Amino acid sequence: MPTPPHAPVIALPLSADAAQACVFEDPQSKAILKQLQRIAPSAANVLLVGDTGTGKELIARHLHALSTRRAEPFVAVDCGVFSELHAEAELFGHEKGAFTGALSSKAGWLEVAHGGTLFLDEINQLPMSVQTKLVRVLQEGMVVRLGSRRSVPVDVRIITASHVPLERLVQTGAFRRDLFYHLNVVKLELKPLQQRPGDILPLVRLFIGEYSRRLGHGPVRLSPAAERRLTAYPWPGNIRELENVIHRTLLISRNGVIQDSDLSIAYLHGPPDLQDGSDDSAEARLQQALEQLCSQGEEDLHEKVEDSLFRTAYRLCHHNQVRTASLLGLSRNVVRARLIKLGEVVVHHRGED
């Protein structure tokens, strides 16, 4: 086994104080923050679900800051970059000589987070063999390093995040049912930023303050036109995209006022004439995408396009089947059957666990 790389601990660009501020102000986000205040004093494991970039790590850090573990470590690990060979050594640690290149003993991230909080992002990508060992750790509160027979006690609160519904993975056998039950003590869902418009400007001001400090700028403010553009844009990349836009804008802005023309949104998502939100521009983007798919010779193109349409409509209708059927002009039975086929709707048969 080759030497594992340095574990991929996530380092947010924001300072710890800024990350813990959790400036979400949209009513949906405020409801989640109230839930955090209620569950923070407990040791309950928390599962965060939501699209990539919706702020799951910000929520995890804020939960840690509110908890009785706030003085202990907060360790964030991206499970999505682990190979199966390295995942066990990184999470559970290893002893000297446990494998080729293990020149010294090393504590895993569960030990490092002892007394505090371990945030496992993209838990859906954790290899099955490691899932099995993690279940034992959660049951017994003990870690055995790779190459060791000695158990090490650990006291860790686990916060996990996934952009894929774990229930679907459990149904397909890609995720352990018992591990899901251990992690899903409290479940919080973070909506896309587009559905939380009240969070946009508070986050913008947070990022302006943080990056202005880092870049040595003086006070920076938004023009009214810039505010309108930021709140009107749909932010398909969620908070991560918003942060990148503000960072880039501050790199080129020098006069202390961010104007509409300073914002680099158009550079990230196509020319400005396709950003006006009109029906014509939407149809033009759709036609362009279809032409590209056709030219690439995609197999089963008709079915793939239909699948994408059903998923998109279902998400935009907030997972309401009746509204989705109305939007698509189809019967609810047709929509439900297709969503079940796509795994968007899970049918629980009588007698199942």
Secondary structure, DSSP 8 states (H G I E B T S, - for coil): --------B---SS-HHHHHH----SHHHHHHHHHHHHHTTS---EEEE-STTSSHHHHHHHHHHHSTTTTS-EEEEEGGG--HHHHHHHHH-B-TTSSTT--S-B--HHHHTTTSEEEEETGGGS-HHHHHHHHHHHHHSEEE-BT---EEE---EEEEEESS-HHHHHHHTSS-HHHHHHHTTEEEE---GGG-GGGHHHHHHHHHHHHHHHHT----EE-HHHHHHHHHS--TTHHHHHHHHHHHHHHH--SSEE-GGG--HHHHSS-GGG-S--HHHHHHHHHHHHHHHHHTT-TTHHHHHHHHHHHHHHHHTTT-HHHHHHHHT--HHHHHHHHHHHTSS----TT--
